[in-house]
């Protein structure tokens, strides 16, 4: 990196040179903390750095330490930034903005040089250009040029004369500070006269510019006397600068001074004429005028992040073994200090918290001011209730139960009407055609579906009763639960009032003293938090590795010296804890007097009564909420099941309608005398027994052959053999189904347990039940009984030729998953709090 810097030439781009200097400086920082470079025999003593003065090239310095090298690199970094600033087009707004940023970066580099490297580099033989004085002068000079760019942009944007005057005056101040540094040692004879002339003329130019802009603002305000004085002051500054400045100034600066001087004189002549003719005001002397206002728009760039070497990986693992072990020992010592003090701080905070809790502070003070508070756990429970809607929202949930119950009832009625309509049509044709109507009656085919509809109706009736219990519970307990709708809930708590009669009327003084003590305790707690943060921050910044790597004495002496910087924080912690101990004693005595004056015991008893009321309201609300949730889940599950059965009924009715039309056509052909002698083998309907015929290898599989008279979706259903009926169907032989599910006062097998029944009243064919997730069926087959063959036809009815659909042979309840029993969702509360959906 150093060789690349030495070989750099004017052909290299300025940004690449800037990056090279920054990377080399970060590498030097990494070297400095690991490899001590000096003339000491135990250090790296074979490296010597040599640099020439930037302003007097014949002067050079050589040192056997890294500080001169770092100072020279920082100087060159600032110089490169200033050169980058000169490359931008100052005739455009964007060019002036970019130039200003470059000069700000240059000022930051020189400020970093002054604060971090100049003093160390000046210990040995060094040059003037890296001294503290020169670095400070160059920082001011760069800031002046950056502010000058801002001033030019302000003029271009048409800012007010007052704003332009402030910015211009700050430019002049920066140049004046640089000029003051150039006129004192060690810089007074070090720079060429053109530098001095340039800075002097710039300082005068921008002072006069500020006077000129300020006078324009004064003219608008008709303050003619001060306007004349400011114009004279600006003209005098330009005249003195031209006389005293050395020769060799740039022609561009001289032209700017001449133009400004012309404008000043013209405005002065106009102002004096107006004063002589109109205002007749006395012109004050320049010495009596207040300083012109100034406003700084720029400041040096912070180079700490730009030059931070901590993120670089160079030499990161190169640490001498002795230094690493010593650093580990020191780190353990510091950790022990931090841990001990942190425990003291934590114990102090815990002691204060427990003491205040025992004295019921500051809750008692808040209650006196009308700001009572609930215990945290109870407040969280109330908040949860209010977030869920509170008691006021229960009516909406009850309405949801009513709506769902109505929907389920309507679905049942619609399904039953489908059955009734189909049965009526079948009976009409059976009456019309007599024995020719050989199709099985509807009642023999819909037994399973009718039974399920009856069970659904019974469950719906029980659910209606349970809903009524919930509604009565809401009405009966609304007064109790209404406290949960108070917002904020604290408004329902009792308040602590002043005593009605007082002997000495010192209640306010007692309260004021107690409040003051509590504020002092809070202040001590905040101080402890700050002290803990201070300790952690000190430990984070405590890096003694460079000292360990350069130390030639005893490590113990260095450790003792470094640990001493934590002593003042430890002393502050001890003082804080002692002050808190005394303050808690005072608060205890003051609170005893406060409790006796304001009758705190009665207030606490009233609060306990209110807390119990709120707890009871929450318990009752949760109980009702749980029951309504169970009801909603039940109705949703029941609606799915009824919808499924309704779809099966619709498919059954459609299929029967198709077969009805076909049979009507056949019967009408027979009745009209159309006889086919060979029809015994082809067109005559024969009804074989329920046992399916055996197949041979030459016979086609009827289950795999499509049936032309059926729709496609029916053929697809034929491919799935119905599952065997559960044991429930085997225990009870099929009975003729009633014509209406609502005509039966009792279902065929009424439930004998409380609630809606412990066994599910229906099944969801080929679909998992809601909220159950595939749990095993509560209906295991009865021992000693075998289900009928899966391929046979139920009820012993002959199959209609060509039809093997599931609706003629409706499967019983499947042994697979069932929907959950209604209102049997496990409750998170005790069972006696959720009995609304159980039979009484």
Secondary structure, DSSP 8 states (H G I E B T S, - for coil): -HHHHHH--TTS-HHHHHHHHHHHHHHHHHHHTTS-BSSSTTSB-S--EEEE-SSSTT-EEEESSHHHHHHHHHHHHHHHHHHHHHTS-TTSHHHHHHHHHHHHHHHHHHHHIIIIIHHHHTTSS--GGGSHHHHHHHHHHHHHHHHHHHHHHHHHHT--HHHHHHHHHHHHHHHHHHHHHHTSTTTTTTS-HHHHHHHHHHHHHHHHHHHHHHHHHHHHTT-HHHHHHHHHHHHHHHHHHHHHS-S---HHHHHHHHHHHHHHHHHHHHHHHHIIIII------GGGS--------------TTTT--TT--TTTT---HHHHHHHHHHHHHHHHHHHHHHHHHHHHHHHHHHHHHHTTTTHHHHHHTT-----HHHHHHHHHHHHTT-GGGHHHHHHHHHHHHHHHHHHHHHHHHHHHHHHHHHHHHHHHHGGG--S--HHHHSHHHHHHHHHHHHHHHHHHHHHHHHHHHHHHHHHHHGGGG-SSGGGGS------S--SS--HHHHHHHHHHHHHHHHHHHHHHHHHHHHHHHHHHH---HHHHHH--S-HHHHHHHHHGGGHHHHHHHHHHHHHHHHHHHHHHHHHHHHHHHHTHHHHHHHHHHHHHHHHHHHHHHHHHHHHHHHHHHHHHHHHHHHHHHHHHHHHHHHHHHHHHHHHHHHHHHHHTT---GGGGTTTS-----SS-----TTS--GGGS--TTS-HHHHHHHTS------HHHHHS------S-TTT-SS-TT---SSTT-SS-S---TTS--TTT-S---S----TT-----TTS-GGG----TT---TTTS-----SS-----TT----SS-GGG--TTS--
